[in-house]
Amino acid sequence: RGQYVRIKGLSLEQAAHFAGALELLSRFFQDYPGHFDTAQALLQQAQCFTALGRLEDAETSFRAALRHEQNHGSVRTLAWIDFPWFIVRHGRQHLYSEALSVLNAGEKEPVLPLPTLQYQSAAVRAIICASNGDRAQARHFARMALEAAAATHSGLSYHGSIGLVENPDPVIHDQVRALAT
């Protein structure tokens, strides 16, 4: 039943009804404390807050999702890549070291090597390296990101089109292209 509430919230989020999604997620947290889908619900909450421009609330929810995963290791979300992406996408330079820590910790776990995850990881690293003045590393990671974006097969035997980079964020992608030269 709790998962149903979370999924209904996801449907509202995907339909751009972020306030309604947040209401359902609030109900999820109240009615189903400790549910196995809590980390995913916290990630959804972060994404809704982001869409509404409530960036501090989004940060709090991202951190809560990561903390929940750390404390209840059975469920893994994409918070390890989504939070660093959020940080870079919104130019939150004061959080760049945290973004790298989250990314490094997330990549220690077995991760499905999908091109989109490779792209996001390399793009985040490229932008942070550039911000830190490390032009050579920024170029290296930017080229890795572009290589991942150009992939035409996921590497999965039966699901070759899953996880390909489609419609990359134009702001990030332009930065990555500029750093790759």
Accessible surface in RSA format (square Angstrom, percent):
REM  Atomic radii and reference values for relative SASA: ProtOr
REM  Chains: A
REM  Algorithm: Lee & Richards
REM  Probe-radius: 1.40
REM  Slices: 20
REM RES _ NUM      All-atoms   Total-Side   Main-Chain    Non-polar    All polar
REM                ABS   REL    ABS   REL    ABS   REL    ABS   REL    ABS   REL
RES ARG A   1   212.09  89.0 165.76  84.5  46.32 110.3  57.81  79.0 154.28  93.5
RES GLY A   2     1.44   1.8   0.00   N/A   1.44   1.8   0.00   0.0   1.44   3.2
RES GLN A   3    72.33  40.4  72.30  52.8   0.03   0.1   9.33  19.9  63.00  47.8
RES TYR A   4   137.14  64.0 132.32  75.3   4.82  12.5 104.80  78.8  32.34  39.9
RES VAL A   5     5.75   3.8   4.98   4.5   0.76   1.8   5.75   5.0   0.00   0.0
RES ARG A   6    22.94   9.6  22.94  11.7   0.00   0.0   0.00   0.0  22.94  13.9
RES ILE A   7    75.78  43.1  75.78  56.5   0.00   0.0  75.78  54.6   0.00   0.0
RES LYS A   8    93.74  45.7  93.21  57.2   0.53   1.3  40.87  36.8  52.87  56.3
RES GLY A   9     0.00   0.0   0.00   N/A   0.00   0.0   0.00   0.0   0.00   0.0
RES LEU A  10    53.29  29.7  53.29  38.1   0.00   0.0  53.29  37.4   0.00   0.0
RES SER A  11    56.41  47.7  49.98  66.7   6.43  14.8  27.18  57.9  29.23  40.9
RES LEU A  12    57.33  31.9  57.06  40.8   0.27   0.7  57.33  40.3   0.00   0.0
RES GLU A  13    26.38  15.1  22.16  16.8   4.21  10.0   5.50  10.6  20.88  17.0
RES GLN A  14   135.52  75.8  97.26  71.1  38.27  91.1  41.14  87.6  94.39  71.6
RES ALA A  15    57.88  53.2  33.33  51.4  24.55  55.8  44.80  63.1  13.08  34.7
RES ALA A  16    65.83  60.5  47.74  73.7  18.09  41.1  47.93  67.5  17.90  47.4
RES HIS A  17   107.00  58.5 101.37  70.5   5.63  14.4  62.27  64.2  44.73  52.1
RES PHE A  18    46.70  23.4  44.20  27.4   2.50   6.5  44.20  26.8   2.50   7.2
RES ALA A  19    63.02  57.9  57.85  89.3   5.17  11.7  59.44  83.7   3.58   9.5
RES GLY A  20    24.52  30.2   0.00   N/A  24.52  30.2  19.24  52.8   5.28  11.8
RES ALA A  21     0.03   0.0   0.03   0.0   0.00   0.0   0.03   0.0   0.00   0.0
RES LEU A  22    20.96  11.7  18.11  13.0   2.85   7.2  18.45  13.0   2.51   6.7
RES GLU A  23   127.02  72.9 116.63  88.2  10.39  24.7  45.47  87.9  81.56  66.6
RES LEU A  24    36.56  20.4  35.98  25.7   0.58   1.5  36.53  25.7   0.03   0.1
RES LEU A  25     0.00   0.0   0.00   0.0   0.00   0.0   0.00   0.0   0.00   0.0
RES SER A  26    61.85  52.3  58.34  77.9   3.51   8.1  24.67  52.5  37.19  52.1
RES ARG A  27   109.96  46.2 106.53  54.3   3.43   8.2  40.13  54.8  69.83  42.3
RES PHE A  28     0.28   0.1   0.28   0.2   0.00   0.0   0.28   0.2   0.00   0.0
RES PHE A  29    51.76  25.9  40.28  25.0  11.47  29.9  42.32  25.7   9.44  27.0
RES GLN A  30   143.24  80.1 116.51  85.1  26.73  63.7  40.69  86.6 102.55  77.8
RES ASP A  31    71.53  50.1  44.77  44.6  26.76  63.3  17.47  41.1  54.07  53.9
RES TYR A  32    47.26  22.1  41.74  23.7   5.52  14.4  37.83  28.4   9.44  11.6
RES PRO A  33   106.52  77.6  79.95  72.9  26.57  96.6  85.45  70.6  21.07 130.9
RES GLY A  34    69.93  86.2   0.00   N/A  69.93  86.2  32.40  88.9  37.53  84.1
RES HIS A  35    34.66  18.9  25.72  17.9   8.93  22.9  25.67  26.5   8.99  10.5
RES PHE A  36   114.08  57.1 101.07  62.6  13.01  33.9 109.94  66.7   4.14  11.9
RES ASP A  37     9.60   6.7   9.60   9.6   0.00   0.0   0.00   0.0   9.60   9.6
RES THR A  38    15.71  11.2  15.71  15.9   0.00   0.0  14.82  19.9   0.90   1.4
RES ALA A  39     0.28   0.3   0.28   0.4   0.00   0.0   0.28   0.4   0.00   0.0
RES GLN A  40    51.25  28.7  51.25  37.5   0.00   0.0  11.11  23.7  40.14  30.4
RES ALA A  41     0.00   0.0   0.00   0.0   0.00   0.0   0.00   0.0   0.00   0.0
RES LEU A  42    23.95  13.3  23.95  17.1   0.00   0.0  23.95  16.8   0.00   0.0
RES LEU A  43     4.59   2.6   4.59   3.3   0.00   0.0   4.59   3.2   0.00   0.0
RES GLN A  44     0.92   0.5   0.92   0.7   0.00   0.0   0.84   1.8   0.08   0.1
RES GLN A  45    30.00  16.8  30.00  21.9   0.00   0.0   0.08   0.2  29.92  22.7
RES ALA A  46     0.00   0.0   0.00   0.0   0.00   0.0   0.00   0.0   0.00   0.0
RES GLN A  47    58.60  32.8  52.60  38.4   6.00  14.3  21.61  46.0  36.99  28.1
RES CYS A  48     0.08   0.1   0.08   0.1   0.00   0.0   0.00   0.0   0.08   0.1
RES PHE A  49    21.66  10.8  21.66  13.4   0.00   0.0  21.66  13.1   0.00   0.0
RES THR A  50    33.15  23.6  25.91  26.3   7.24  17.3  25.70  34.5   7.46  11.3
RES ALA A  51    55.32  50.9  14.64  22.6  40.68  92.5  26.67  37.6  28.65  75.9
RES LEU A  52    77.78  43.3  48.47  34.7  29.30  73.7  53.54  37.6  24.24  65.2
RES GLY A  53    52.70  65.0   0.00   N/A  52.70  65.0  27.38  75.1  25.32  56.7
RES ARG A  54   110.21  46.3 103.43  52.7   6.78  16.1  43.53  59.5  66.68  40.4
RES LEU A  55    35.05  19.5  34.77  24.9   0.29   0.7  34.77  24.4   0.29   0.8
RES GLU A  56   117.03  67.2 114.70  86.8   2.32   5.5  62.10 120.1  54.92  44.8
RES ASP A  57    53.93  37.8  51.79  51.6   2.13   5.0   4.63  10.9  49.30  49.2
RES ALA A  58     0.00   0.0   0.00   0.0   0.00   0.0   0.00   0.0   0.00   0.0
RES GLU A  59    14.26   8.2  14.26  10.8   0.00   0.0   0.76   1.5  13.50  11.0
RES THR A  60    85.36  60.7  83.21  84.4   2.15   5.1  60.36  81.1  25.00  37.8
RES SER A  61     4.13   3.5   3.01   4.0   1.12   2.6   1.12   2.4   3.01   4.2
RES PHE A  62     4.50   2.3   4.50   2.8   0.00   0.0   4.50   2.7   0.00   0.0
RES ARG A  63    73.62  30.9  70.93  36.2   2.68   6.4  36.92  50.5  36.69  22.2
RES ALA A  64    20.46  18.8  18.25  28.2   2.21   5.0  18.59  26.2   1.86   4.9
RES ALA A  65     0.00   0.0   0.00   0.0   0.00   0.0   0.00   0.0   0.00   0.0
RES LEU A  66    37.18  20.7  32.65  23.4   4.53  11.4  33.01  23.2   4.17  11.2
RES ARG A  67   127.47  53.5 124.60  63.5   2.87   6.8  53.59  73.2  73.88  44.8
RES HIS A  68    30.65  16.8  26.53  18.4   4.12  10.5  26.61  27.4   4.04   4.7
RES GLU A  69    18.46  10.6  14.44  10.9   4.01   9.6   9.73  18.8   8.72   7.1
RES GLN A  70   152.78  85.4 118.82  86.8  33.96  80.9  43.54  92.7 109.25  82.9
RES ASN A  71   101.26  69.8  69.16  66.8  32.10  77.3  17.19  41.4  84.08  81.3
RES HIS A  72    99.17  54.2  89.99  62.5   9.18  23.5  69.58  71.7  29.59  34.4
RES GLY A  73    68.34  84.3   0.00   N/A  68.34  84.3  31.03  85.2  37.31  83.6
RES SER A  74   106.71  90.2  63.40  84.6  43.31  99.8  56.75 120.9  49.96  70.0
RES VAL A  75    38.37  25.2  34.35  31.1   4.01   9.7  36.68  31.9   1.68   4.6
RES ARG A  76    98.45  41.3  68.75  35.0  29.70  70.7  56.96  77.9  41.49  25.1
RES THR A  77     5.78   4.1   0.40   0.4   5.37  12.8   4.97   6.7   0.80   1.2
RES LEU A  78    85.45  47.6  84.24  60.3   1.21   3.0  84.24  59.2   1.21   3.2
RES ALA A  79     0.00   0.0   0.00   0.0   0.00   0.0   0.00   0.0   0.00   0.0
RES TRP A  80    11.08   4.4  11.08   5.4   0.00   0.0   7.50   4.0   3.58   5.8
RES ILE A  81     0.31   0.2   0.31   0.2   0.00   0.0   0.31   0.2   0.00   0.0
RES ASP A  82    28.58  20.0  25.88  25.8   2.70   6.4   7.17  16.9  21.41  21.4
RES PHE A  83     0.00   0.0   0.00   0.0   0.00   0.0   0.00   0.0   0.00   0.0
RES PRO A  84     0.00   0.0   0.00   0.0   0.00   0.0   0.00   0.0   0.00   0.0
RES TRP A  85    39.92  16.0  39.92  19.3   0.00   0.0  25.38  13.5  14.53  23.6
RES PHE A  86     8.47   4.2   4.88   3.0   3.59   9.3   8.47   5.1   0.00   0.0
RES ILE A  87     0.00   0.0   0.00   0.0   0.00   0.0   0.00   0.0   0.00   0.0
RES VAL A  88     7.93   5.2   0.39   0.4   7.54  18.2   0.39   0.3   7.54  20.5
RES ARG A  89    85.71  36.0  75.58  38.5  10.14  24.1  12.17  16.6  73.55  44.6
RES HIS A  90    67.45  36.9  41.81  29.1  25.64  65.6  32.11  33.1  35.34  41.1
RES GLY A  91    46.16  56.9   0.00   N/A  46.16  56.9  23.85  65.5  22.31  50.0
RES ARG A  92    33.71  14.2  31.34  16.0   2.37   5.6   4.13   5.6  29.58  17.9
RES GLN A  93   114.46  64.0 101.21  74.0  13.24  31.5  22.18  47.2  92.28  70.0
RES HIS A  94   134.93  73.7  96.17  66.8  38.76  99.2  84.63  87.2  50.30  58.5
RES LEU A  95    15.84   8.8  15.40  11.0   0.44   1.1  15.84  11.1   0.00   0.0
RES TYR A  96    16.18   7.6  16.02   9.1   0.16   0.4  10.10   7.6   6.08   7.5
RES SER A  97    86.78  73.3  78.07 104.2   8.71  20.1  51.35 109.3  35.43  49.6
RES GLU A  98    49.74  28.6  44.24  33.5   5.50  13.1  32.26  62.4  17.48  14.3
RES ALA A  99     0.00   0.0   0.00   0.0   0.00   0.0   0.00   0.0   0.00   0.0
RES LEU A 100    45.30  25.2  45.30  32.4   0.00   0.0  45.30  31.8   0.00   0.0
RES SER A 101    68.72  58.1  59.61  79.6   9.11  21.0  33.12  70.5  35.60  49.9
RES VAL A 102    21.36  14.1  16.97  15.4   4.39  10.6  20.66  17.9   0.70   1.9
RES LEU A 103     0.00   0.0   0.00   0.0   0.00   0.0   0.00   0.0   0.00   0.0
RES ASN A 104    66.91  46.1  62.43  60.3   4.49  10.8  19.72  47.5  47.20  45.6
RES ALA A 105    58.22  53.5  51.17  79.0   7.06  16.1  52.35  73.7   5.87  15.5
RES GLY A 106     5.50   6.8   0.00   N/A   5.50   6.8   5.12  14.1   0.38   0.8
RES GLU A 107    71.59  41.1  48.91  37.0  22.69  54.0  24.84  48.0  46.76  38.2
RES LYS A 108   173.16  84.5 136.20  83.6  36.95  88.0  88.39  79.6  84.76  90.3
RES GLU A 109    89.88  51.6  85.91  65.0   3.97   9.5  14.48  28.0  75.40  61.6
RES PRO A 110   128.68  93.8  99.13  90.4  29.56 107.4 111.95  92.4  16.73 104.0
RES VAL A 111    45.72  30.1  20.64  18.7  25.09  60.5  25.49  22.1  20.24  54.9
RES LEU A 112    96.61  53.8  86.17  61.6  10.44  26.2  88.13  61.9   8.48  22.8
RES PRO A 113    85.72  62.5  76.11  69.4   9.61  34.9  81.36  67.2   4.36  27.1
RES LEU A 114    21.41  11.9  21.41  15.3   0.00   0.0  21.41  15.0   0.00   0.0
RES PRO A 115     5.80   4.2   5.80   5.3   0.00   0.0   5.80   4.8   0.00   0.0
RES THR A 116    40.65  28.9  40.65  41.2   0.00   0.0  20.42  27.4  20.23  30.6
RES LEU A 117    14.93   8.3  14.01  10.0   0.93   2.3  14.34  10.1   0.59   1.6
RES GLN A 118    85.19  47.6  77.06  56.3   8.13  19.4  35.66  75.9  49.53  37.6
RES TYR A 119     5.00   2.3   5.00   2.8   0.00   0.0   5.00   3.8   0.00   0.0
RES GLN A 120    28.88  16.1  28.88  21.1   0.00   0.0   4.96  10.6  23.92  18.1
RES SER A 121     9.68   8.2   9.68  12.9   0.00   0.0   5.38  11.5   4.30   6.0
RES ALA A 122     3.05   2.8   1.83   2.8   1.22   2.8   2.78   3.9   0.26   0.7
RES ALA A 123     0.00   0.0   0.00   0.0   0.00   0.0   0.00   0.0   0.00   0.0
RES VAL A 124     0.32   0.2   0.17   0.2   0.15   0.4   0.24   0.2   0.08   0.2
RES ARG A 125    34.53  14.5  34.44  17.6   0.08   0.2   6.37   8.7  28.16  17.1
RES ALA A 126     0.00   0.0   0.00   0.0   0.00   0.0   0.00   0.0   0.00   0.0
RES ILE A 127    12.77   7.3  11.42   8.5   1.35   3.3  11.68   8.4   1.08   2.9
RES ILE A 128     1.02   0.6   1.02   0.8   0.00   0.0   1.02   0.7   0.00   0.0
RES CYS A 129    20.08  15.2  19.45  21.7   0.63   1.5   0.63   1.6  19.45  21.0
RES ALA A 130    35.97  33.1  17.01  26.3  18.96  43.1  19.48  27.4  16.50  43.7
RES SER A 131    55.40  46.8  15.05  20.1  40.35  92.9  17.71  37.7  37.69  52.8
RES ASN A 132   105.83  73.0  69.92  67.6  35.91  86.5  26.22  63.1  79.61  76.9
RES GLY A 133    64.38  79.4   0.00   N/A  64.38  79.4  35.97  98.7  28.41  63.6
RES ASP A 134    60.87  42.6  54.35  54.1   6.52  15.4  22.16  52.2  38.70  38.6
RES ARG A 135   104.33  43.8 100.66  51.3   3.68   8.8  62.43  85.3  41.90  25.4
RES ALA A 136    65.96  60.6  57.31  88.4   8.65  19.7  58.24  82.0   7.72  20.4
RES GLN A 137    73.54  41.1  73.54  53.7   0.00   0.0  18.94  40.3  54.60  41.4
RES ALA A 138     0.00   0.0   0.00   0.0   0.00   0.0   0.00   0.0   0.00   0.0
RES ARG A 139    72.27  30.3  72.27  36.8   0.00   0.0   9.52  13.0  62.75  38.0
RES HIS A 140    91.59  50.1  85.28  59.3   6.31  16.1  52.87  54.5  38.72  45.1
RES PHE A 141    32.89  16.5  32.89  20.4   0.00   0.0  32.89  19.9   0.00   0.0
RES ALA A 142     0.00   0.0   0.00   0.0   0.00   0.0   0.00   0.0   0.00   0.0
RES ARG A 143   132.77  55.7 127.82  65.2   4.95  11.8  47.56  65.0  85.21  51.6
RES MET A 144    90.42  46.8  83.97  55.6   6.45  15.3  81.63  69.4   8.80  11.7
RES ALA A 145     0.00   0.0   0.00   0.0   0.00   0.0   0.00   0.0   0.00   0.0
RES LEU A 146    46.69  26.0  42.44  30.4   4.25  10.7  42.63  29.9   4.06  10.9
RES GLU A 147   136.92  78.6 124.22  94.0  12.70  30.2  46.59  90.1  90.33  73.8
RES ALA A 148     7.82   7.2   2.44   3.8   5.38  12.2   7.38  10.4   0.44   1.2
RES ALA A 149    23.47  21.6   8.88  13.7  14.59  33.2   9.07  12.8  14.40  38.1
RES ALA A 150    75.01  69.0  49.76  76.8  25.26  57.5  61.27  86.3  13.74  36.4
RES ALA A 151    35.64  32.8  17.13  26.4  18.51  42.1  27.87  39.3   7.77  20.6
RES THR A 152   123.72  88.0  99.40 100.8  24.33  58.0  71.05  95.4  52.67  79.6
RES HIS A 153   101.53  55.5  89.35  62.1  12.18  31.2  67.24  69.3  34.29  39.9
RES SER A 154     9.27   7.8   0.00   0.0   9.27  21.4   0.21   0.4   9.06  12.7
RES GLY A 155    65.09  80.3   0.00   N/A  65.09  80.3  33.98  93.3  31.11  69.7
RES LEU A 156    47.10  26.2  45.58  32.6   1.52   3.8  47.10  33.1   0.00   0.0
RES SER A 157   101.44  85.7  61.17  81.6  40.27  92.8  31.46  67.0  69.98  98.0
RES TYR A 158   198.89  92.9 169.16  96.2  29.73  77.4 127.30  95.7  71.59  88.3
RES HIS A 159    99.70  54.5  93.86  65.2   5.84  14.9  63.82  65.8  35.88  41.7
RES GLY A 160    18.37  22.7   0.00   N/A  18.37  22.7   9.43  25.9   8.94  20.0
RES SER A 161    81.66  69.0  71.66  95.6  10.00  23.0  38.43  81.8  43.23  60.6
RES ILE A 162    84.51  48.1  79.41  59.2   5.10  12.3  84.51  60.9   0.00   0.0
RES GLY A 163    17.62  21.7   0.00   N/A  17.62  21.7   8.48  23.3   9.14  20.5
RES LEU A 164    34.41  19.2  22.28  15.9  12.13  30.5  22.28  15.6  12.13  32.6
RES VAL A 165    23.56  15.5   5.52   5.0  18.04  43.5   6.53   5.7  17.03  46.2
RES GLU A 166   126.35  72.5 101.93  77.1  24.42  58.1  39.49  76.4  86.86  70.9
RES ASN A 167   145.02 100.0 113.82 110.0  31.19  75.1  35.51  85.5 109.51 105.8
RES PRO A 168    44.73  32.6  29.26  26.7  15.46  56.2  36.61  30.2   8.12  50.4
RES ASP A 169    33.90  23.7  23.07  23.0  10.83  25.6  13.20  31.1  20.70  20.6
RES PRO A 170    95.21  69.4  90.38  82.4   4.83  17.5  95.21  78.6   0.00   0.0
RES VAL A 171    75.38  49.6  70.52  63.8   4.86  11.7  74.56  64.8   0.82   2.2
RES ILE A 172     0.87   0.5   0.87   0.6   0.00   0.0   0.87   0.6   0.00   0.0
RES HIS A 173    22.18  12.1  22.18  15.4   0.00   0.0   7.79   8.0  14.40  16.8
RES ASP A 174    75.72  53.0  69.72  69.4   6.00  14.2  27.07  63.7  48.64  48.5
RES GLN A 175    77.24  43.2  72.14  52.7   5.10  12.1  27.72  59.0  49.52  37.6
RES VAL A 176     0.00   0.0   0.00   0.0   0.00   0.0   0.00   0.0   0.00   0.0
RES ARG A 177   121.51  51.0 117.56  59.9   3.95   9.4  48.60  66.4  72.91  44.2
RES ALA A 178    64.11  58.9  49.30  76.1  14.80  33.7  58.40  82.2   5.70  15.1
RES LEU A 179    25.22  14.0  25.22  18.0   0.00   0.0  25.22  17.7   0.00   0.0
RES ALA A 180    10.02   9.2   6.35   9.8   3.67   8.3   6.35   8.9   3.67   9.7
RES THR A 181   111.83  79.5  85.88  87.1  25.95  61.8  93.82 126.0  18.02  27.2
END  Absolute sums over single chains surface
CHAIN  1 A     9570.8       7735.6       1835.2       5304.5       4266.3
END  Absolute sums over all chains
TOTAL          9570.8       7735.6       1835.2       5304.5       4266.3
